[in-house]
């Protein structure tokens, strides 16, 4: 007798002790005598026929080998296989949708890292279609909407984010900073409600009302910004510039203040300075359409005036 | 952590069954007579397939490494779609967790065992085989042996998780 059965060595860790066993034998192996009743004497070991398939060390005829190839599979293994196949089909059915969402999310992250917030908004929005309750995606969508100035979409995302736990400290910090920045310009005070009724009014009386408010309430960023905007509308660019630059010191990355300063400096003919504000806005959002249009406009102005040098 | 291998095999029994089934499929593919199949059992080894010696050595080797391909592909197909909502978006359902368990269990049993490696080793070194076959297969067997030994350091689990989580991430990374 000469057969070898190779088992997996026992080990005591997180190992899988799985093996297939290769059997090497020549003449007799008692364990399989019941399978092969005939001895290996030049006949098929399964049925004793004179013919057997050439090339194999085990002498079996075609039929006996075919029988060995199709050993009966237990019913529970068949049931297991059906279960696995069913689950695989479910997985494959859902795969395209999930992969697509994953790809949009990855593209959103890439756009976000390059401060391309309009693109990031589009990509994260696609993810919300597949995973509307993903807090991380909704938070990123909210931030991207804010930076790209898409306030309606931002409100939707904000409602989704409120009350959710943000696991990433960095994201949490970004959300807090953003909300603080929003609140600076969005104070719901009695005065704000009062002046909202006279929003487009730039009369002396309205300007006086604003100035009076600032004297009473001190430096209120939202009121200062509104006043600077009204001064700009009245053509009082120098005063508007001074006030807007004060406002910019408080929330230094507020795009609406940068837009106002760009417009003021453009009207003042300070194209280089206006360009700086556009660049500042583009540094915050590389796809800021107001800033991009502003730069195009400034360059056009500059071309009309030979002798001026282009800033950046 | 010290956990007996057979216990891990029991906990991840779907992988053991698929592993043995893969051996059996390759035996059928090459018309190699199968004498006995044990898909799962309480003991060591947790499963096995006893078959005759194939006509060609490359068939012997493919029967040995067959589960690597079958378990990896099947584990990836099952777990990868479920890993996206769970890992990337934190919105997994119980079905997703079931699919991940199943996929990781199957993929972590992809590595041929030390027994598989030994049988391949014997096939190329104890039987007549050409120098080319020896040169080609010896490193493969070496890697399998390393992989089998690495299971003591949870390499098999790491591989299973890698297939389940890493595969979708790789696809997303390449497509994005």
Interface residues (C-beta under 8 A of the other chain):
Chain A: X4 X5 X6 X7 X8 X9 X10 X11 X12 X13 X14 X15 X16 X17 X18 X19 X20 X21 X22 X23 X24 X32 X35 X55 X56 X57 X58 X60 X64 X65 X68 X69 X70 X71 X74 X77 X80 X81 X84 X87 X88 X90 X91 X92 X94 X95 X98 X99 X101 X102 X103 X105 X106 X107 X110 X127 X131 X133 X134 X135 X136 X137
Chain B: X1 X2 X3 X4 X5 X6 X8 X9 X12 X14 X15 X16 X17 X18 X19 X20 X21 X23 X24 X27 X28 X31 X32 X33 X34 X35 X36 X37 X39 X44 X45 X46 X47 X48 X49 X50 X51 X52 X53 X55 X60 X63 X64 X67 X74 X77 X78 X79 X80 X81 X82 X84 X85 X88 X89 X90 X91 X95 X98 X99 X102 X103 X108 X109 X111 X113 X114 X115 X116 X118 X119 X122 X123 X148 X151 X152 X153 X154 X156 X157 X168 X171 X172 X173 X175 X176
